[in-house]
Amino acid sequence: MSELCRFAGIIIYMMFRDIQQHNKPHVHVRYGEYKAVIAIDGELLAGALPNKQLKIITGWLALHEEEAYAAWNLAVRGEHFKKIPPLN
């Protein structure tokens, strides 16, 4: 597991070689006691988040889509990736 970004109490991370359960490119998210898996295209794949935080994360993913896919491509090969800044 490696952290991709952290802001507003939200931690976004990716797991290396993580294609078993969700084949779609995705991130894992923690917010307080909530945990979720969100596809880079914004689809909620597993878990739950408060609606406000889900909208924040999907907006962040839309802004950083290219960087998130680049990180995903490295992570599935077990390679390290650069963190993505919280805001542009």
HTML snippet that shows the backbone in 3Dmol.js (N, CA, C, O; Angstrom):
<script src="https://3Dmol.org/build/3Dmol-min.js"></script>
<div id="view" style="width:600px;height:400px;position:relative"></div>
<script>
const pdb = `
ATOM      1  N   MET A   1       0.849  -1.172   0.000  1.00  0.00           N
ATOM      2  CA  MET A   1       0.000   0.000   0.000  1.00  0.00           C
ATOM      3  C   MET A   1       0.892   1.231   0.000  1.00  0.00           C
ATOM      4  O   MET A   1       1.877   1.301   0.735  1.00  0.00           O
ATOM      5  N   SER A   2       0.535   2.195  -0.829  1.00  0.00           N
ATOM      6  CA  SER A   2       1.303   3.422  -0.895  1.00  0.00           C
ATOM      7  C   SER A   2       0.352   4.606  -1.046  1.00  0.00           C
ATOM      8  O   SER A   2      -0.596   4.572  -1.832  1.00  0.00           O
ATOM      9  N   GLU A   3       0.628   5.634  -0.284  1.00  0.00           N
ATOM     10  CA  GLU A   3      -0.231   6.813  -0.292  1.00  0.00           C
ATOM     11  C   GLU A   3      -0.067   7.607  -1.579  1.00  0.00           C
ATOM     12  O   GLU A   3       1.047   7.888  -2.020  1.00  0.00           O
ATOM     13  N   LEU A   4      -1.195   7.958  -2.165  1.00  0.00           N
ATOM     14  CA  LEU A   4      -1.217   8.756  -3.383  1.00  0.00           C
ATOM     15  C   LEU A   4      -1.432  10.231  -3.055  1.00  0.00           C
ATOM     16  O   LEU A   4      -0.822  11.105  -3.672  1.00  0.00           O
ATOM     17  N   CYS A   5      -2.305  10.504  -2.075  1.00  0.00           N
ATOM     18  CA  CYS A   5      -2.597  11.887  -1.702  1.00  0.00           C
ATOM     19  C   CYS A   5      -3.322  11.890  -0.351  1.00  0.00           C
ATOM     20  O   CYS A   5      -3.950  10.908   0.046  1.00  0.00           O
ATOM     21  N   ARG A   6      -3.210  13.037   0.342  1.00  0.00           N
ATOM     22  CA  ARG A   6      -3.886  13.204   1.632  1.00  0.00           C
ATOM     23  C   ARG A   6      -4.336  14.660   1.734  1.00  0.00           C
ATOM     24  O   ARG A   6      -3.540  15.579   1.539  1.00  0.00           O
ATOM     25  N   PHE A   7      -5.617  14.863   2.041  1.00  0.00           N
ATOM     26  CA  PHE A   7      -6.156  16.208   2.238  1.00  0.00           C
ATOM     27  C   PHE A   7      -7.515  16.122   2.913  1.00  0.00           C
ATOM     28  O   PHE A   7      -8.238  15.139   2.751  1.00  0.00           O
ATOM     29  N   ALA A   8      -7.855  17.151   3.667  1.00  0.00           N
ATOM     30  CA  ALA A   8      -9.171  17.280   4.310  1.00  0.00           C
ATOM     31  C   ALA A   8      -9.587  16.025   5.080  1.00  0.00           C
ATOM     32  O   ALA A   8     -10.764  15.664   5.089  1.00  0.00           O
ATOM     33  N   GLY A   9      -8.633  15.366   5.718  1.00  0.00           N
ATOM     34  CA  GLY A   9      -8.941  14.153   6.477  1.00  0.00           C
ATOM     35  C   GLY A   9      -9.118  12.910   5.617  1.00  0.00           C
ATOM     36  O   GLY A   9      -9.444  11.840   6.131  1.00  0.00           O
ATOM     37  N   ILE A  10      -8.908  13.045   4.313  1.00  0.00           N
ATOM     38  CA  ILE A  10      -9.076  11.948   3.361  1.00  0.00           C
ATOM     39  C   ILE A  10      -7.693  11.415   2.982  1.00  0.00           C
ATOM     40  O   ILE A  10      -6.787  12.188   2.668  1.00  0.00           O
ATOM     41  N   ILE A  11      -7.538  10.104   3.012  1.00  0.00           N
ATOM     42  CA  ILE A  11      -6.296   9.462   2.576  1.00  0.00           C
ATOM     43  C   ILE A  11      -6.630   8.621   1.349  1.00  0.00           C
ATOM     44  O   ILE A  11      -7.498   7.750   1.401  1.00  0.00           O
ATOM     45  N   ILE A  12      -5.937   8.886   0.252  1.00  0.00           N
ATOM     46  CA  ILE A  12      -6.132   8.153  -0.994  1.00  0.00           C
ATOM     47  C   ILE A  12      -4.862   7.345  -1.237  1.00  0.00           C
ATOM     48  O   ILE A  12      -3.759   7.893  -1.218  1.00  0.00           O
ATOM     49  N   TYR A  13      -5.017   6.058  -1.463  1.00  0.00           N
ATOM     50  CA  TYR A  13      -3.842   5.220  -1.652  1.00  0.00           C
ATOM     51  C   TYR A  13      -4.110   4.131  -2.678  1.00  0.00           C
ATOM     52  O   TYR A  13      -5.256   3.867  -3.040  1.00  0.00           O
ATOM     53  N   MET A  14      -3.049   3.510  -3.135  1.00  0.00           N
ATOM     54  CA  MET A  14      -3.110   2.380  -4.055  1.00  0.00           C
ATOM     55  C   MET A  14      -2.321   1.229  -3.464  1.00  0.00           C
ATOM     56  O   MET A  14      -1.364   1.418  -2.714  1.00  0.00           O
ATOM     57  N   MET A  15      -2.749   0.041  -3.822  1.00  0.00           N
ATOM     58  CA  MET A  15      -2.027  -1.156  -3.408  1.00  0.00           C
ATOM     59  C   MET A  15      -1.286  -1.709  -4.616  1.00  0.00           C
ATOM     60  O   MET A  15      -1.798  -1.682  -5.735  1.00  0.00           O
ATOM     61  N   PHE A  16      -0.102  -2.201  -4.386  1.00  0.00           N
ATOM     62  CA  PHE A  16       0.693  -2.774  -5.458  1.00  0.00           C
ATOM     63  C   PHE A  16       0.100  -4.108  -5.914  1.00  0.00           C
ATOM     64  O   PHE A  16      -0.338  -4.918  -5.097  1.00  0.00           O
ATOM     65  N   ARG A  17       0.092  -4.320  -7.228  1.00  0.00           N
ATOM     66  CA  ARG A  17      -0.413  -5.542  -7.856  1.00  0.00           C
ATOM     67  C   ARG A  17      -1.856  -5.843  -7.453  1.00  0.00           C
ATOM     68  O   ARG A  17      -2.210  -7.003  -7.246  1.00  0.00           O
ATOM     69  N   ASP A  18      -2.682  -4.818  -7.341  1.00  0.00           N
ATOM     70  CA  ASP A  18      -4.052  -4.923  -6.829  1.00  0.00           C
ATOM     71  C   ASP A  18      -5.067  -5.059  -7.967  1.00  0.00           C
ATOM     72  O   ASP A  18      -5.807  -4.119  -8.261  1.00  0.00           O
ATOM     73  N   ILE A  19      -5.097  -6.225  -8.600  1.00  0.00           N
ATOM     74  CA  ILE A  19      -6.056  -6.426  -9.692  1.00  0.00           C
ATOM     75  C   ILE A  19      -6.940  -7.647  -9.467  1.00  0.00           C
ATOM     76  O   ILE A  19      -7.706  -8.010 -10.360  1.00  0.00           O
ATOM     77  N   GLN A  20      -6.861  -8.287  -8.314  1.00  0.00           N
ATOM     78  CA  GLN A  20      -7.619  -9.510  -8.063  1.00  0.00           C
ATOM     79  C   GLN A  20      -9.119  -9.248  -7.908  1.00  0.00           C
ATOM     80  O   GLN A  20      -9.929  -9.824  -8.633  1.00  0.00           O
ATOM     81  N   GLN A  21      -9.487  -8.377  -6.960  1.00  0.00           N
ATOM     82  CA  GLN A  21     -10.895  -8.173  -6.644  1.00  0.00           C
ATOM     83  C   GLN A  21     -11.568  -7.177  -7.588  1.00  0.00           C
ATOM     84  O   GLN A  21     -12.695  -7.407  -8.025  1.00  0.00           O
ATOM     85  N   HIS A  22     -10.897  -6.085  -7.902  1.00  0.00           N
ATOM     86  CA  HIS A  22     -11.447  -5.050  -8.770  1.00  0.00           C
ATOM     87  C   HIS A  22     -10.494  -4.858  -9.939  1.00  0.00           C
ATOM     88  O   HIS A  22      -9.424  -4.272  -9.774  1.00  0.00           O
ATOM     89  N   ASN A  23     -10.862  -5.336 -11.098  1.00  0.00           N
ATOM     90  CA  ASN A  23      -9.973  -5.215 -12.256  1.00  0.00           C
ATOM     91  C   ASN A  23      -9.906  -3.789 -12.783  1.00  0.00           C
ATOM     92  O   ASN A  23      -8.927  -3.406 -13.423  1.00  0.00           O
ATOM     93  N   LYS A  24     -10.928  -3.014 -12.521  1.00  0.00           N
ATOM     94  CA  LYS A  24     -10.996  -1.634 -12.998  1.00  0.00           C
ATOM     95  C   LYS A  24      -9.960  -0.787 -12.241  1.00  0.00           C
ATOM     96  O   LYS A  24      -9.814  -0.948 -11.029  1.00  0.00           O
ATOM     97  N   PRO A  25      -9.243   0.105 -12.927  1.00  0.00           N
ATOM     98  CA  PRO A  25      -8.289   0.986 -12.232  1.00  0.00           C
ATOM     99  C   PRO A  25      -9.000   1.770 -11.122  1.00  0.00           C
ATOM    100  O   PRO A  25     -10.038   2.390 -11.353  1.00  0.00           O
ATOM    101  N   HIS A  26      -8.427   1.732  -9.925  1.00  0.00           N
ATOM    102  CA  HIS A  26      -9.113   2.308  -8.770  1.00  0.00           C
ATOM    103  C   HIS A  26      -8.144   2.779  -7.695  1.00  0.00           C
ATOM    104  O   HIS A  26      -6.947   2.494  -7.734  1.00  0.00           O
ATOM    105  N   VAL A  27      -8.703   3.507  -6.737  1.00  0.00           N
ATOM    106  CA  VAL A  27      -7.961   3.924  -5.550  1.00  0.00           C
ATOM    107  C   VAL A  27      -8.714   3.424  -4.322  1.00  0.00           C
ATOM    108  O   VAL A  27      -9.914   3.152  -4.374  1.00  0.00           O
ATOM    109  N   HIS A  28      -7.996   3.312  -3.241  1.00  0.00           N
ATOM    110  CA  HIS A  28      -8.589   2.999  -1.947  1.00  0.00           C
ATOM    111  C   HIS A  28      -8.618   4.300  -1.157  1.00  0.00           C
ATOM    112  O   HIS A  28      -7.707   5.121  -1.260  1.00  0.00           O
ATOM    113  N   VAL A  29      -9.668   4.477  -0.372  1.00  0.00           N
ATOM    114  CA  VAL A  29      -9.854   5.733   0.351  1.00  0.00           C
ATOM    115  C   VAL A  29     -10.220   5.435   1.798  1.00  0.00           C
ATOM    116  O   VAL A  29     -10.990   4.522   2.096  1.00  0.00           O
ATOM    117  N   ARG A  30      -9.644   6.236   2.683  1.00  0.00           N
ATOM    118  CA  ARG A  30     -10.026   6.205   4.106  1.00  0.00           C
ATOM    119  C   ARG A  30     -10.414   7.617   4.524  1.00  0.00           C
ATOM    120  O   ARG A  30      -9.745   8.596   4.196  1.00  0.00           O
ATOM    121  N   TYR A  31     -11.498   7.683   5.245  1.00  0.00           N
ATOM    122  CA  TYR A  31     -11.943   8.951   5.825  1.00  0.00           C
ATOM    123  C   TYR A  31     -12.562   8.608   7.173  1.00  0.00           C
ATOM    124  O   TYR A  31     -13.660   8.056   7.232  1.00  0.00           O
ATOM    125  N   GLY A  32     -11.860   8.934   8.258  1.00  0.00           N
ATOM    126  CA  GLY A  32     -12.334   8.538   9.587  1.00  0.00           C
ATOM    127  C   GLY A  32     -12.512   7.036   9.645  1.00  0.00           C
ATOM    128  O   GLY A  32     -11.585   6.286   9.341  1.00  0.00           O
ATOM    129  N   GLU A  33     -13.708   6.587  10.037  1.00  0.00           N
ATOM    130  CA  GLU A  33     -13.978   5.150  10.127  1.00  0.00           C
ATOM    131  C   GLU A  33     -14.455   4.570   8.793  1.00  0.00           C
ATOM    132  O   GLU A  33     -14.693   3.366   8.701  1.00  0.00           O
ATOM    133  N   TYR A  34     -14.596   5.394   7.773  1.00  0.00           N
ATOM    134  CA  TYR A  34     -15.080   4.958   6.461  1.00  0.00           C
ATOM    135  C   TYR A  34     -13.927   4.457   5.591  1.00  0.00           C
ATOM    136  O   TYR A  34     -12.809   4.969   5.643  1.00  0.00           O
ATOM    137  N   LYS A  35     -14.238   3.446   4.797  1.00  0.00           N
ATOM    138  CA  LYS A  35     -13.301   2.923   3.806  1.00  0.00           C
ATOM    139  C   LYS A  35     -14.071   2.676   2.518  1.00  0.00           C
ATOM    140  O   LYS A  35     -15.225   2.248   2.546  1.00  0.00           O
ATOM    141  N   ALA A  36     -13.429   2.946   1.394  1.00  0.00           N
ATOM    142  CA  ALA A  36     -14.084   2.729   0.107  1.00  0.00           C
ATOM    143  C   ALA A  36     -13.053   2.439  -0.968  1.00  0.00           C
ATOM    144  O   ALA A  36     -11.870   2.749  -0.825  1.00  0.00           O
ATOM    145  N   VAL A  37     -13.529   1.839  -2.040  1.00  0.00           N
ATOM    146  CA  VAL A  37     -12.732   1.625  -3.244  1.00  0.00           C
ATOM    147  C   VAL A  37     -13.465   2.369  -4.350  1.00  0.00           C
ATOM    148  O   VAL A  37     -14.642   2.114  -4.608  1.00  0.00           O
ATOM    149  N   ILE A  38     -12.756   3.299  -5.005  1.00  0.00           N
ATOM    150  CA  ILE A  38     -13.367   4.137  -6.026  1.00  0.00           C
ATOM    151  C   ILE A  38     -12.573   4.009  -7.320  1.00  0.00           C
ATOM    152  O   ILE A  38     -11.355   4.185  -7.338  1.00  0.00           O
ATOM    153  N   ALA A  39     -13.280   3.702  -8.392  1.00  0.00           N
ATOM    154  CA  ALA A  39     -12.628   3.624  -9.701  1.00  0.00           C
ATOM    155  C   ALA A  39     -12.137   5.012 -10.089  1.00  0.00           C
ATOM    156  O   ALA A  39     -12.710   6.021  -9.675  1.00  0.00           O
ATOM    157  N   ILE A  40     -11.091   5.056 -10.872  1.00  0.00           N
ATOM    158  CA  ILE A  40     -10.548   6.348 -11.301  1.00  0.00           C
ATOM    159  C   ILE A  40     -11.591   7.134 -12.092  1.00  0.00           C
ATOM    160  O   ILE A  40     -11.535   8.363 -12.139  1.00  0.00           O
ATOM    161  N   ASP A  41     -12.545   6.432 -12.717  1.00  0.00           N
ATOM    162  CA  ASP A  41     -13.613   7.131 -13.431  1.00  0.00           C
ATOM    163  C   ASP A  41     -14.728   7.620 -12.495  1.00  0.00           C
ATOM    164  O   ASP A  41     -15.716   8.191 -12.956  1.00  0.00           O
ATOM    165  N   GLY A  42     -14.571   7.398 -11.188  1.00  0.00           N
ATOM    166  CA  GLY A  42     -15.514   7.915 -10.193  1.00  0.00           C
ATOM    167  C   GLY A  42     -16.541   6.934  -9.673  1.00  0.00           C
ATOM    168  O   GLY A  42     -17.302   7.276  -8.768  1.00  0.00           O
ATOM    169  N   GLU A  43     -16.590   5.732 -10.207  1.00  0.00           N
ATOM    170  CA  GLU A  43     -17.567   4.734  -9.757  1.00  0.00           C
ATOM    171  C   GLU A  43     -17.176   4.177  -8.383  1.00  0.00           C
ATOM    172  O   GLU A  43     -16.025   3.795  -8.172  1.00  0.00           O
ATOM    173  N   LEU A  44     -18.130   4.133  -7.456  1.00  0.00           N
ATOM    174  CA  LEU A  44     -17.910   3.526  -6.146  1.00  0.00           C
ATOM    175  C   LEU A  44     -17.970   2.017  -6.318  1.00  0.00           C
ATOM    176  O   LEU A  44     -19.026   1.475  -6.647  1.00  0.00           O
ATOM    177  N   LEU A  45     -16.857   1.332  -6.102  1.00  0.00           N
ATOM    178  CA  LEU A  45     -16.779  -0.109  -6.317  1.00  0.00           C
ATOM    179  C   LEU A  45     -17.063  -0.912  -5.054  1.00  0.00           C
ATOM    180  O   LEU A  45     -17.598  -2.018  -5.129  1.00  0.00           O
ATOM    181  N   ALA A  46     -16.711  -0.367  -3.899  1.00  0.00           N
ATOM    182  CA  ALA A  46     -16.907  -1.079  -2.638  1.00  0.00           C
ATOM    183  C   ALA A  46     -16.843  -0.080  -1.487  1.00  0.00           C
ATOM    184  O   ALA A  46     -16.261   0.997  -1.609  1.00  0.00           O
ATOM    185  N   GLY A  47     -17.449  -0.458  -0.376  1.00  0.00           N
ATOM    186  CA  GLY A  47     -17.397   0.373   0.816  1.00  0.00           C
ATOM    187  C   GLY A  47     -18.366   1.537   0.764  1.00  0.00           C
ATOM    188  O   GLY A  47     -19.312   1.553  -0.024  1.00  0.00           O
ATOM    189  N   ALA A  48     -18.109   2.511   1.623  1.00  0.00           N
ATOM    190  CA  ALA A  48     -18.999   3.666   1.726  1.00  0.00           C
ATOM    191  C   ALA A  48     -18.224   4.879   2.226  1.00  0.00           C
ATOM    192  O   ALA A  48     -17.228   4.753   2.937  1.00  0.00           O
ATOM    193  N   LEU A  49     -18.704   6.049   1.840  1.00  0.00           N
ATOM    194  CA  LEU A  49     -18.165   7.334   2.292  1.00  0.00           C
ATOM    195  C   LEU A  49     -19.336   8.297   2.434  1.00  0.00           C
ATOM    196  O   LEU A  49     -20.360   8.127   1.771  1.00  0.00           O
ATOM    197  N   PRO A  50     -19.199   9.301   3.286  1.00  0.00           N
ATOM    198  CA  PRO A  50     -20.226  10.347   3.285  1.00  0.00           C
ATOM    199  C   PRO A  50     -20.292  10.986   1.889  1.00  0.00           C
ATOM    200  O   PRO A  50     -19.279  11.105   1.200  1.00  0.00           O
ATOM    201  N   ASN A  51     -21.478  11.384   1.496  1.00  0.00           N
ATOM    202  CA  ASN A  51     -21.692  11.921   0.151  1.00  0.00           C
ATOM    203  C   ASN A  51     -20.758  13.085  -0.173  1.00  0.00           C
ATOM    204  O   ASN A  51     -20.230  13.163  -1.282  1.00  0.00           O
ATOM    205  N   LYS A  52     -20.551  13.979   0.774  1.00  0.00           N
ATOM    206  CA  LYS A  52     -19.689  15.141   0.541  1.00  0.00           C
ATOM    207  C   LYS A  52     -18.270  14.704   0.188  1.00  0.00           C
ATOM    208  O   LYS A  52     -17.691  15.206  -0.775  1.00  0.00           O
ATOM    209  N   GLN A  53     -17.708  13.780   0.953  1.00  0.00           N
ATOM    210  CA  GLN A  53     -16.344  13.318   0.704  1.00  0.00           C
ATOM    211  C   GLN A  53     -16.258  12.533  -0.604  1.00  0.00           C
ATOM    212  O   GLN A  53     -15.254  12.617  -1.310  1.00  0.00           O
ATOM    213  N   LEU A  54     -17.298  11.774  -0.929  1.00  0.00           N
ATOM    214  CA  LEU A  54     -17.302  11.051  -2.193  1.00  0.00           C
ATOM    215  C   LEU A  54     -17.253  12.033  -3.363  1.00  0.00           C
ATOM    216  O   LEU A  54     -16.530  11.809  -4.333  1.00  0.00           O
ATOM    217  N   LYS A  55     -18.012  13.108  -3.274  1.00  0.00           N
ATOM    218  CA  LYS A  55     -17.987  14.130  -4.330  1.00  0.00           C
ATOM    219  C   LYS A  55     -16.625  14.810  -4.413  1.00  0.00           C
ATOM    220  O   LYS A  55     -16.140  15.088  -5.510  1.00  0.00           O
ATOM    221  N   ILE A  56     -16.010  15.079  -3.277  1.00  0.00           N
ATOM    222  CA  ILE A  56     -14.678  15.694  -3.262  1.00  0.00           C
ATOM    223  C   ILE A  56     -13.673  14.775  -3.953  1.00  0.00           C
ATOM    224  O   ILE A  56     -12.870  15.228  -4.769  1.00  0.00           O
ATOM    225  N   ILE A  57     -13.717  13.500  -3.628  1.00  0.00           N
ATOM    226  CA  ILE A  57     -12.758  12.547  -4.198  1.00  0.00           C
ATOM    227  C   ILE A  57     -12.994  12.362  -5.694  1.00  0.00           C
ATOM    228  O   ILE A  57     -12.034  12.332  -6.463  1.00  0.00           O
ATOM    229  N   THR A  58     -14.234  12.238  -6.119  1.00  0.00           N
ATOM    230  CA  THR A  58     -14.488  12.067  -7.547  1.00  0.00           C
ATOM    231  C   THR A  58     -14.076  13.315  -8.327  1.00  0.00           C
ATOM    232  O   THR A  58     -13.598  13.215  -9.457  1.00  0.00           O
ATOM    233  N   GLY A  59     -14.259  14.483  -7.726  1.00  0.00           N
ATOM    234  CA  GLY A  59     -13.785  15.719  -8.361  1.00  0.00           C
ATOM    235  C   GLY A  59     -12.278  15.749  -8.461  1.00  0.00           C
ATOM    236  O   GLY A  59     -11.725  16.130  -9.492  1.00  0.00           O
ATOM    237  N   TRP A  60     -11.605  15.344  -7.382  1.00  0.00           N
ATOM    238  CA  TRP A  60     -10.138  15.289  -7.373  1.00  0.00           C
ATOM    239  C   TRP A  60      -9.646  14.308  -8.427  1.00  0.00           C
ATOM    240  O   TRP A  60      -8.690  14.594  -9.149  1.00  0.00           O
ATOM    241  N   LEU A  61     -10.301  13.146  -8.518  1.00  0.00           N
ATOM    242  CA  LEU A  61      -9.904  12.156  -9.521  1.00  0.00           C
ATOM    243  C   LEU A  61     -10.098  12.697 -10.939  1.00  0.00           C
ATOM    244  O   LEU A  61      -9.274  12.441 -11.818  1.00  0.00           O
ATOM    245  N   ALA A  62     -11.174  13.436 -11.162  1.00  0.00           N
ATOM    246  CA  ALA A  62     -11.408  14.010 -12.494  1.00  0.00           C
ATOM    247  C   ALA A  62     -10.303  15.000 -12.848  1.00  0.00           C
ATOM    248  O   ALA A  62      -9.838  15.034 -13.987  1.00  0.00           O
ATOM    249  N   LEU A  63      -9.882  15.805 -11.873  1.00  0.00           N
ATOM    250  CA  LEU A  63      -8.810  16.776 -12.109  1.00  0.00           C
ATOM    251  C   LEU A  63      -7.458  16.103 -12.347  1.00  0.00           C
ATOM    252  O   LEU A  63      -6.631  16.606 -13.107  1.00  0.00           O
ATOM    253  N   HIS A  64      -7.244  14.980 -11.701  1.00  0.00           N
ATOM    254  CA  HIS A  64      -5.941  14.301 -11.752  1.00  0.00           C
ATOM    255  C   HIS A  64      -6.029  12.944 -12.450  1.00  0.00           C
ATOM    256  O   HIS A  64      -5.260  12.034 -12.142  1.00  0.00           O
ATOM    257  N   GLU A  65      -6.955  12.811 -13.378  1.00  0.00           N
ATOM    258  CA  GLU A  65      -7.189  11.529 -14.045  1.00  0.00           C
ATOM    259  C   GLU A  65      -5.924  10.964 -14.702  1.00  0.00           C
ATOM    260  O   GLU A  65      -5.598   9.794 -14.506  1.00  0.00           O
ATOM    261  N   GLU A  66      -5.234  11.764 -15.454  1.00  0.00           N
ATOM    262  CA  GLU A  66      -4.036  11.293 -16.160  1.00  0.00           C
ATOM    263  C   GLU A  66      -2.971  10.813 -15.169  1.00  0.00           C
ATOM    264  O   GLU A  66      -2.362   9.762 -15.364  1.00  0.00           O
ATOM    265  N   GLU A  67      -2.757  11.581 -14.119  1.00  0.00           N
ATOM    266  CA  GLU A  67      -1.757  11.198 -13.107  1.00  0.00           C
ATOM    267  C   GLU A  67      -2.182   9.938 -12.364  1.00  0.00           C
ATOM    268  O   GLU A  67      -1.348   9.088 -12.054  1.00  0.00           O
ATOM    269  N   ALA A  68      -3.474   9.815 -12.077  1.00  0.00           N
ATOM    270  CA  ALA A  68      -3.973   8.634 -11.365  1.00  0.00           C
ATOM    271  C   ALA A  68      -3.809   7.376 -12.211  1.00  0.00           C
ATOM    272  O   ALA A  68      -3.410   6.332 -11.695  1.00  0.00           O
ATOM    273  N   TYR A  69      -4.112   7.465 -13.505  1.00  0.00           N
ATOM    274  CA  TYR A  69      -3.908   6.299 -14.379  1.00  0.00           C
ATOM    275  C   TYR A  69      -2.424   5.951 -14.497  1.00  0.00           C
ATOM    276  O   TYR A  69      -2.070   4.773 -14.541  1.00  0.00           O
ATOM    277  N   ALA A  70      -1.566   6.949 -14.549  1.00  0.00           N
ATOM    278  CA  ALA A  70      -0.125   6.687 -14.608  1.00  0.00           C
ATOM    279  C   ALA A  70       0.338   5.977 -13.334  1.00  0.00           C
ATOM    280  O   ALA A  70       1.126   5.033 -13.398  1.00  0.00           O
ATOM    281  N   ALA A  71      -0.151   6.430 -12.182  1.00  0.00           N
ATOM    282  CA  ALA A  71       0.187   5.780 -10.913  1.00  0.00           C
ATOM    283  C   ALA A  71      -0.351   4.352 -10.887  1.00  0.00           C
ATOM    284  O   ALA A  71       0.339   3.438 -10.435  1.00  0.00           O
ATOM    285  N   TRP A  72      -1.581   4.153 -11.370  1.00  0.00           N
ATOM    286  CA  TRP A  72      -2.185   2.815 -11.420  1.00  0.00           C
ATOM    287  C   TRP A  72      -1.323   1.873 -12.263  1.00  0.00           C
ATOM    288  O   TRP A  72      -1.049   0.744 -11.854  1.00  0.00           O
ATOM    289  N   ASN A  73      -0.903   2.333 -13.424  1.00  0.00           N
ATOM    290  CA  ASN A  73      -0.099   1.488 -14.308  1.00  0.00           C
ATOM    291  C   ASN A  73       1.212   1.071 -13.653  1.00  0.00           C
ATOM    292  O   ASN A  73       1.684  -0.045 -13.872  1.00  0.00           O
ATOM    293  N   LEU A  74       1.794   1.937 -12.869  1.00  0.00           N
ATOM    294  CA  LEU A  74       3.008   1.573 -12.132  1.00  0.00           C
ATOM    295  C   LEU A  74       2.678   0.615 -10.985  1.00  0.00           C
ATOM    296  O   LEU A  74       3.366  -0.388 -10.795  1.00  0.00           O
ATOM    297  N   ALA A  75       1.633   0.921 -10.228  1.00  0.00           N
ATOM    298  CA  ALA A  75       1.277   0.119  -9.043  1.00  0.00           C
ATOM    299  C   ALA A  75       0.941  -1.321  -9.402  1.00  0.00           C
ATOM    300  O   ALA A  75       1.335  -2.235  -8.677  1.00  0.00           O
ATOM    301  N   VAL A  76       0.224  -1.553 -10.501  1.00  0.00           N
ATOM    302  CA  VAL A  76      -0.130  -2.932 -10.859  1.00  0.00           C
ATOM    303  C   VAL A  76       1.099  -3.745 -11.253  1.00  0.00           C
ATOM    304  O   VAL A  76       1.077  -4.975 -11.211  1.00  0.00           O
ATOM    305  N   ARG A  77       2.158  -3.061 -11.632  1.00  0.00           N
ATOM    306  CA  ARG A  77       3.425  -3.752 -11.930  1.00  0.00           C
ATOM    307  C   ARG A  77       4.318  -3.854 -10.693  1.00  0.00           C
ATOM    308  O   ARG A  77       5.420  -4.398 -10.760  1.00  0.00           O
ATOM    309  N   GLY A  78       3.837  -3.327  -9.564  1.00  0.00           N
ATOM    310  CA  GLY A  78       4.617  -3.381  -8.334  1.00  0.00           C
ATOM    311  C   GLY A  78       5.655  -2.289  -8.239  1.00  0.00           C
ATOM    312  O   GLY A  78       6.574  -2.379  -7.425  1.00  0.00           O
ATOM    313  N   GLU A  79       5.527  -1.253  -9.058  1.00  0.00           N
ATOM    314  CA  GLU A  79       6.497  -0.166  -9.070  1.00  0.00           C
ATOM    315  C   GLU A  79       5.960   1.042  -8.301  1.00  0.00           C
ATOM    316  O   GLU A  79       4.752   1.274  -8.249  1.00  0.00           O
ATOM    317  N   HIS A  80       6.866   1.794  -7.714  1.00  0.00           N
ATOM    318  CA  HIS A  80       6.481   2.977  -6.949  1.00  0.00           C
ATOM    319  C   HIS A  80       6.078   4.116  -7.878  1.00  0.00           C
ATOM    320  O   HIS A  80       6.538   4.203  -9.017  1.00  0.00           O
ATOM    321  N   PHE A  81       5.218   4.977  -7.373  1.00  0.00           N
ATOM    322  CA  PHE A  81       4.718   6.115  -8.140  1.00  0.00           C
ATOM    323  C   PHE A  81       4.858   7.378  -7.302  1.00  0.00           C
ATOM    324  O   PHE A  81       5.057   7.318  -6.088  1.00  0.00           O
ATOM    325  N   LYS A  82       4.750   8.516  -7.970  1.00  0.00           N
ATOM    326  CA  LYS A  82       4.832   9.802  -7.279  1.00  0.00           C
ATOM    327  C   LYS A  82       3.490  10.156  -6.663  1.00  0.00           C
ATOM    328  O   LYS A  82       2.436   9.803  -7.192  1.00  0.00           O
ATOM    329  N   LYS A  83       3.543  10.858  -5.536  1.00  0.00           N
ATOM    330  CA  LYS A  83       2.314  11.364  -4.940  1.00  0.00           C
ATOM    331  C   LYS A  83       1.726  12.437  -5.842  1.00  0.00           C
ATOM    332  O   LYS A  83       2.439  13.106  -6.590  1.00  0.00           O
ATOM    333  N   ILE A  84       0.422  12.586  -5.756  1.00  0.00           N
ATOM    334  CA  ILE A  84      -0.290  13.612  -6.506  1.00  0.00           C
ATOM    335  C   ILE A  84      -0.677  14.711  -5.523  1.00  0.00           C
ATOM    336  O   ILE A  84      -1.180  14.414  -4.440  1.00  0.00           O
ATOM    337  N   PRO A  85      -0.453  15.971  -5.878  1.00  0.00           N
ATOM    338  CA  PRO A  85      -0.798  17.061  -4.949  1.00  0.00           C
ATOM    339  C   PRO A  85      -2.311  17.150  -4.734  1.00  0.00           C
ATOM    340  O   PRO A  85      -3.090  16.773  -5.609  1.00  0.00           O
ATOM    341  N   PRO A  86      -2.718  17.648  -3.573  1.00  0.00           N
ATOM    342  CA  PRO A  86      -4.158  17.738  -3.274  1.00  0.00           C
ATOM    343  C   PRO A  86      -4.897  18.733  -4.153  1.00  0.00           C
ATOM    344  O   PRO A  86      -6.058  18.496  -4.486  1.00  0.00           O
ATOM    345  N   LEU A  87      -4.274  19.828  -4.540  1.00  0.00           N
ATOM    346  CA  LEU A  87      -4.930  20.843  -5.362  1.00  0.00           C
ATOM    347  C   LEU A  87      -4.017  21.254  -6.497  1.00  0.00           C
ATOM    348  O   LEU A  87      -2.793  21.220  -6.369  1.00  0.00           O
ATOM    349  N   ASN A  88      -4.618  21.642  -7.605  1.00  0.00           N
ATOM    350  CA  ASN A  88      -3.844  22.177  -8.741  1.00  0.00           C
ATOM    351  C   ASN A  88      -3.593  23.640  -8.551  1.00  0.00           C
ATOM    352  O   ASN A  88      -2.960  24.273  -9.397  1.00  0.00           O
TER     353      ASN A  88
END
`;
const viewer = $3Dmol.createViewer("view");
viewer.addModel(pdb, "pdb");
viewer.setStyle({}, {cartoon: {color: "spectrum"}});
viewer.zoomTo();
viewer.render();
</script>
